[in-house]
Amino acid sequence: MNTKKAAKIINKNNSVLSEDPRELFLKEKEFLNQSFFFEGTNNKAILLIHGWTTTPYELRRLGRYLNEFGYTVSAPLLRGHGSVPKELEKANWTDWLVDIEKEFEILKNKYSKVFVGGTSIGSNLALILAKSHPEISGLILMAAPYKVKLESLSFICAKILRKIKPFHKKHYPPTFGAVNTITRLISYQTYPIKSALEIFQLVREAREIIPDIKQPCFLIQSSSDHVVAKNSLEEIYNRIGSEIKKKKYIKRAYHTFISDIKNEGVFEEILGFLNEN
């Protein structure tokens, strides 16, 4: 075995990738509803944006991995999250944009390059942020909705339900929505319909500006995603203005797959994309 290959195996064994996501979850319960910041060594940073009803913890393992390779990683807790579902009623999608704008400004004033990554509606927020900040070095868009599945019908139903039943319980597909998945354990299991209506608005706003996005972009989506429209990844990939763009499908995974996935190849491809751009 050559020295370079042996070093790679040793590094992999010492990496966060060697830890099972669920075992790690049990050890890190004090971090479940907290923002995180990992200082790096290469003068490059990545801002990670979590999804709706969940917390930065869903991106913590990815953040630790990227930090192992020198990147500074910041993941703020968006307003209304990490507490109780009723808190979401107090937040609009523009509040979440303000949350990440503040964090981006801090990072861009300190580091030579800043990338932005998001999962689910975190990706929509990343797109809108990228439109306003062409200096962003690249985007990682995971489970990004171009459209929500059955969007028009779902929007009408949500408007009606809001008057009858202001809170709604989540439903998970039996194959990928097991009760012990991390994304389920850290998320609100009920949500205000008012906040769901904010999501429809955010998705529409992001959809309109996709052609204006020029930064390098890496799109990743589950081929079994039950939340976004089936062709979401292809629509974004085909319409985005980026000259450098890459796409990847994850098999047999839940909508927000990044916290539960054990396939370290995804983490390595994300790192490779950052290093190349």
C-alpha positions as a Python dict, from the first residue, in 0.01 Angstrom:
ca = {
    (1, 'M'): (0, 0, 0),
    (2, 'N'): (148, 339, -98),
    (3, 'T'): (192, 619, 158),
    (4, 'K'): (-73, 850, 8),
    (5, 'K'): (-338, 577, 7),
    (6, 'A'): (-251, 476, 365),
    (7, 'A'): (-277, 839, 482),
    (8, 'K'): (-619, 867, 317),
    (9, 'I'): (-745, 559, 504),
    (10, 'I'): (-608, 689, 836),
    (11, 'N'): (-768, 1030, 782),
    (12, 'K'): (-1099, 866, 694),
    (13, 'N'): (-1092, 658, 1010),
    (14, 'N'): (-1025, 969, 1220),
    (15, 'S'): (-1293, 1171, 1040),
    (16, 'V'): (-1650, 1240, 1147),
    (17, 'L'): (-1739, 1012, 857),
    (18, 'S'): (-1629, 715, 1063),
    (19, 'E'): (-1906, 789, 1317),
    (20, 'D'): (-2258, 656, 1272),
    (21, 'P'): (-2499, 953, 1239),
    (22, 'R'): (-2744, 814, 1496),
    (23, 'E'): (-2477, 729, 1751),
    (24, 'L'): (-2337, 1078, 1703),
    (25, 'F'): (-2684, 1222, 1757),
    (26, 'L'): (-2710, 1050, 2096),
    (27, 'K'): (-2377, 1203, 2202),
    (28, 'E'): (-2459, 1553, 2080),
    (29, 'K'): (-2809, 1614, 2216),
    (30, 'E'): (-2705, 1942, 2378),
    (31, 'F'): (-2641, 2084, 2028),
    (32, 'L'): (-2975, 1991, 1869),
    (33, 'N'): (-3133, 2338, 1873),
    (34, 'Q'): (-2820, 2550, 1851),
    (35, 'S'): (-2634, 2743, 1586),
    (36, 'F'): (-2276, 2629, 1527),
    (37, 'F'): (-1951, 2788, 1418),
    (38, 'F'): (-1630, 2598, 1343),
    (39, 'E'): (-1320, 2809, 1278),
    (40, 'G'): (-1106, 2684, 991),
    (41, 'T'): (-752, 2729, 866),
    (42, 'N'): (-770, 2793, 488),
    (43, 'N'): (-924, 3144, 489),
    (44, 'K'): (-1238, 3008, 319),
    (45, 'A'): (-1582, 2984, 475),
    (46, 'I'): (-1917, 2823, 406),
    (47, 'L'): (-2250, 2942, 537),
    (48, 'L'): (-2492, 2649, 587),
    (49, 'I'): (-2869, 2711, 602),
    (50, 'H'): (-3104, 2458, 757),
    (51, 'G'): (-3455, 2373, 639),
    (52, 'W'): (-3801, 2467, 757),
    (53, 'T'): (-3916, 2338, 1100),
    (54, 'T'): (-3573, 2187, 1172),
    (55, 'T'): (-3240, 2315, 1315),
    (56, 'P'): (-2875, 2364, 1213),
    (57, 'Y'): (-2801, 2023, 1364),
    (58, 'E'): (-2911, 1858, 1039),
    (59, 'L'): (-2600, 2014, 880),
    (60, 'R'): (-2364, 1975, 1175),
    (61, 'R'): (-2200, 1651, 1061),
    (62, 'L'): (-2135, 1796, 715),
    (63, 'G'): (-2003, 2112, 880),
    (64, 'R'): (-1761, 1916, 1096),
    (65, 'Y'): (-1640, 1724, 792),
    (66, 'L'): (-1570, 2040, 590),
    (67, 'N'): (-1399, 2194, 891),
    (68, 'E'): (-1163, 1894, 905),
    (69, 'F'): (-1035, 2012, 567),
    (70, 'G'): (-976, 2373, 670),
    (71, 'Y'): (-1308, 2542, 602),
    (72, 'T'): (-1469, 2778, 850),
    (73, 'V'): (-1833, 2669, 881),
    (74, 'S'): (-2120, 2876, 1016),
    (75, 'A'): (-2482, 2764, 1053),
    (76, 'P'): (-2724, 3007, 1222),
    (77, 'L'): (-3056, 2909, 1378),
    (78, 'L'): (-3333, 3072, 1176),
    (79, 'R'): (-3599, 3268, 1361),
    (80, 'G'): (-3890, 3063, 1497),
    (81, 'H'): (-3692, 2736, 1496),
    (82, 'G'): (-3539, 2526, 1772),
    (83, 'S'): (-3811, 2609, 2022),
    (84, 'V'): (-4183, 2529, 1986),
    (85, 'P'): (-4390, 2525, 1663),
    (86, 'K'): (-4596, 2830, 1766),
    (87, 'E'): (-4280, 3043, 1740),
    (88, 'L'): (-4290, 2995, 1362),
    (89, 'E'): (-4606, 3206, 1347),
    (90, 'K'): (-4393, 3508, 1443),
    (91, 'A'): (-4145, 3468, 1155),
    (92, 'N'): (-4171, 3553, 787),
    (93, 'W'): (-3941, 3419, 516),
    (94, 'T'): (-3787, 3766, 489),
    (95, 'D'): (-3685, 3737, 857),
    (96, 'W'): (-3487, 3423, 768),
    (97, 'L'): (-3322, 3611, 483),
    (98, 'V'): (-3216, 3883, 730),
    (99, 'D'): (-3074, 3612, 960),
    (100, 'I'): (-2847, 3473, 690),
    (101, 'E'): (-2760, 3817, 548),
    (102, 'K'): (-2617, 3913, 886),
    (103, 'E'): (-2407, 3599, 905),
    (104, 'F'): (-2287, 3633, 545),
    (105, 'E'): (-2170, 3990, 605),
    (106, 'I'): (-1960, 3874, 899),
    (107, 'L'): (-1802, 3595, 695),
    (108, 'K'): (-1731, 3797, 380),
    (109, 'N'): (-1547, 4063, 582),
    (110, 'K'): (-1315, 3805, 734),
    (111, 'Y'): (-1251, 3533, 474),
    (112, 'S'): (-1117, 3539, 118),
    (113, 'K'): (-1397, 3318, -17),
    (114, 'V'): (-1745, 3244, 113),
    (115, 'F'): (-1965, 2963, -18),
    (116, 'V'): (-2329, 2910, 75),
    (117, 'G'): (-2509, 2579, 115),
    (118, 'G'): (-2866, 2502, 208),
    (119, 'T'): (-3104, 2213, 246),
    (120, 'S'): (-3471, 2228, 144),
    (121, 'I'): (-3592, 2590, 181),
    (122, 'G'): (-3242, 2670, 305),
    (123, 'S'): (-3149, 2627, -62),
    (124, 'N'): (-3416, 2876, -169),
    (125, 'L'): (-3276, 3126, 79),
    (126, 'A'): (-2926, 3057, -56),
    (127, 'L'): (-3044, 3135, -410),
    (128, 'I'): (-3199, 3465, -307),
    (129, 'L'): (-2886, 3557, -111),
    (130, 'A'): (-2670, 3472, -414),
    (131, 'K'): (-2875, 3704, -637),
    (132, 'S'): (-2792, 3996, -406),
    (133, 'H'): (-2429, 3893, -354),
    (134, 'P'): (-2247, 3795, -674),
    (135, 'E'): (-1928, 3773, -467),
    (136, 'I'): (-2048, 3441, -323),
    (137, 'S'): (-1801, 3182, -452),
    (138, 'G'): (-2040, 2892, -505),
    (139, 'L'): (-2363, 2724, -398),
    (140, 'I'): (-2449, 2380, -260),
    (141, 'L'): (-2824, 2327, -308),
    (142, 'M'): (-2963, 2016, -139),
    (143, 'A'): (-3327, 1912, -176),
    (144, 'A'): (-3406, 2251, -330),
    (145, 'P'): (-3772, 2292, -429),
    (146, 'Y'): (-3822, 2442, -774),
    (147, 'K'): (-4184, 2369, -696),
    (148, 'V'): (-4351, 2199, -404),
    (149, 'K'): (-4527, 1877, -505),
    (150, 'L'): (-4885, 1961, -615),
    (151, 'E'): (-4802, 2321, -538),
    (152, 'S'): (-5117, 2497, -661),
    (153, 'L'): (-5353, 2251, -494),
    (154, 'S'): (-5148, 2245, -173),
    (155, 'F'): (-5153, 2625, -157),
    (156, 'I'): (-5532, 2638, -191),
    (157, 'C'): (-5574, 2367, 73),
    (158, 'A'): (-5341, 2552, 310),
    (159, 'K'): (-5541, 2875, 272),
    (160, 'I'): (-5862, 2687, 359),
    (161, 'L'): (-5707, 2486, 643),
    (162, 'R'): (-5565, 2796, 807),
    (163, 'K'): (-5918, 2911, 888),
    (164, 'I'): (-6031, 2571, 1016),
    (165, 'K'): (-5722, 2424, 1182),
    (166, 'P'): (-5426, 2662, 1224),
    (167, 'F'): (-5176, 2384, 1305),
    (168, 'H'): (-5108, 2072, 1101),
    (169, 'K'): (-4928, 1747, 1177),
    (170, 'K'): (-4649, 1622, 952),
    (171, 'H'): (-4683, 1298, 756),
    (172, 'Y'): (-4386, 1087, 651),
    (173, 'P'): (-4352, 821, 381),
    (174, 'P'): (-4329, 476, 548),
    (175, 'T'): (-4009, 380, 365),
    (176, 'F'): (-3794, 684, 448),
    (177, 'G'): (-3976, 850, 735),
    (178, 'A'): (-3891, 614, 1022),
    (179, 'V'): (-3935, 760, 1371),
    (180, 'N'): (-3563, 729, 1443),
    (181, 'T'): (-3440, 932, 1145),
    (182, 'I'): (-3243, 1232, 1267),
    (183, 'T'): (-3429, 1477, 1047),
    (184, 'R'): (-3751, 1369, 1218),
    (185, 'L'): (-3609, 1369, 1570),
    (186, 'I'): (-3486, 1729, 1548),
    (187, 'S'): (-3785, 1880, 1365),
    (188, 'Y'): (-4116, 2020, 1478),
    (189, 'Q'): (-4378, 1752, 1418),
    (190, 'T'): (-4659, 2005, 1388),
    (191, 'Y'): (-4641, 2340, 1215),
    (192, 'P'): (-4855, 2652, 1175),
    (193, 'I'): (-5033, 2677, 840),
    (194, 'K'): (-4940, 3046, 842),
    (195, 'S'): (-4573, 2945, 822),
    (196, 'A'): (-4645, 2692, 546),
    (197, 'L'): (-4788, 2978, 340),
    (198, 'E'): (-4459, 3163, 389),
    (199, 'I'): (-4283, 2864, 232),
    (200, 'F'): (-4495, 2884, -84),
    (201, 'Q'): (-4402, 3251, -116),
    (202, 'L'): (-4032, 3182, -59),
    (203, 'V'): (-4025, 2905, -321),
    (204, 'R'): (-4195, 3132, -575),
    (205, 'E'): (-3952, 3418, -504),
    (206, 'A'): (-3651, 3188, -549),
    (207, 'R'): (-3793, 3034, -867),
    (208, 'E'): (-3819, 3370, -1038),
    (209, 'I'): (-3453, 3462, -989),
    (210, 'I'): (-3292, 3128, -1082),
    (211, 'P'): (-3183, 3248, -1431),
    (212, 'D'): (-2998, 3538, -1265),
    (213, 'I'): (-2777, 3312, -1056),
    (214, 'K'): (-2424, 3294, -1202),
    (215, 'Q'): (-2217, 3132, -927),
    (216, 'P'): (-2090, 2772, -959),
    (217, 'C'): (-2362, 2542, -831),
    (218, 'F'): (-2385, 2182, -705),
    (219, 'L'): (-2740, 2044, -692),
    (220, 'I'): (-2821, 1731, -489),
    (221, 'Q'): (-3162, 1571, -449),
    (222, 'S'): (-3314, 1242, -337),
    (223, 'S'): (-3462, 1045, -625),
    (224, 'S'): (-3740, 951, -378),
    (225, 'D'): (-3814, 1306, -259),
    (226, 'H'): (-4183, 1322, -160),
    (227, 'V'): (-4188, 1697, -85),
    (228, 'V'): (-4061, 1869, -400),
    (229, 'A'): (-4198, 1830, -750),
    (230, 'K'): (-4040, 1535, -928),
    (231, 'N'): (-3851, 1746, -1182),
    (232, 'S'): (-3728, 2010, -937),
    (233, 'L'): (-3358, 1933, -973),
    (234, 'E'): (-3376, 1925, -1355),
    (235, 'E'): (-3574, 2249, -1372),
    (236, 'I'): (-3322, 2433, -1156),
    (237, 'Y'): (-3024, 2275, -1336),
    (238, 'N'): (-3160, 2369, -1679),
    (239, 'R'): (-3270, 2723, -1586),
    (240, 'I'): (-2991, 2841, -1359),
    (241, 'G'): (-2752, 3093, -1514),
    (242, 'S'): (-2438, 2925, -1376),
    (243, 'E'): (-2176, 2820, -1631),
    (244, 'I'): (-2026, 2576, -1381),
    (245, 'K'): (-2294, 2340, -1250),
    (246, 'K'): (-2314, 1984, -1129),
    (247, 'K'): (-2601, 1757, -1023),
    (248, 'K'): (-2635, 1439, -822),
    (249, 'Y'): (-2924, 1214, -718),
    (250, 'I'): (-2927, 1026, -387),
    (251, 'K'): (-3109, 692, -394),
    (252, 'R'): (-3355, 571, -129),
    (253, 'A'): (-3334, 881, 89),
    (254, 'Y'): (-3577, 1116, 262),
    (255, 'H'): (-3634, 1472, 133),
    (256, 'T'): (-3379, 1628, 371),
    (257, 'F'): (-3123, 1349, 353),
    (258, 'I'): (-2803, 1516, 469),
    (259, 'S'): (-2832, 1445, 843),
    (260, 'D'): (-2908, 1073, 802),
    (261, 'I'): (-2702, 977, 501),
    (262, 'K'): (-2415, 734, 560),
    (263, 'N'): (-2276, 758, 208),
    (264, 'E'): (-1957, 955, 268),
    (265, 'G'): (-1918, 996, -108),
    (266, 'V'): (-2170, 1280, -91),
    (267, 'F'): (-1961, 1466, 165),
    (268, 'E'): (-1648, 1408, -41),
    (269, 'E'): (-1814, 1537, -359),
    (270, 'I'): (-1927, 1851, -177),
    (271, 'L'): (-1570, 1905, -53),
    (272, 'G'): (-1438, 1846, -405),
    (273, 'F'): (-1678, 2102, -548),
    (274, 'L'): (-1566, 2362, -292),
    (275, 'N'): (-1199, 2293, -356),
    (276, 'E'): (-1245, 2323, -734),
    (277, 'N'): (-1422, 2657, -713),
}
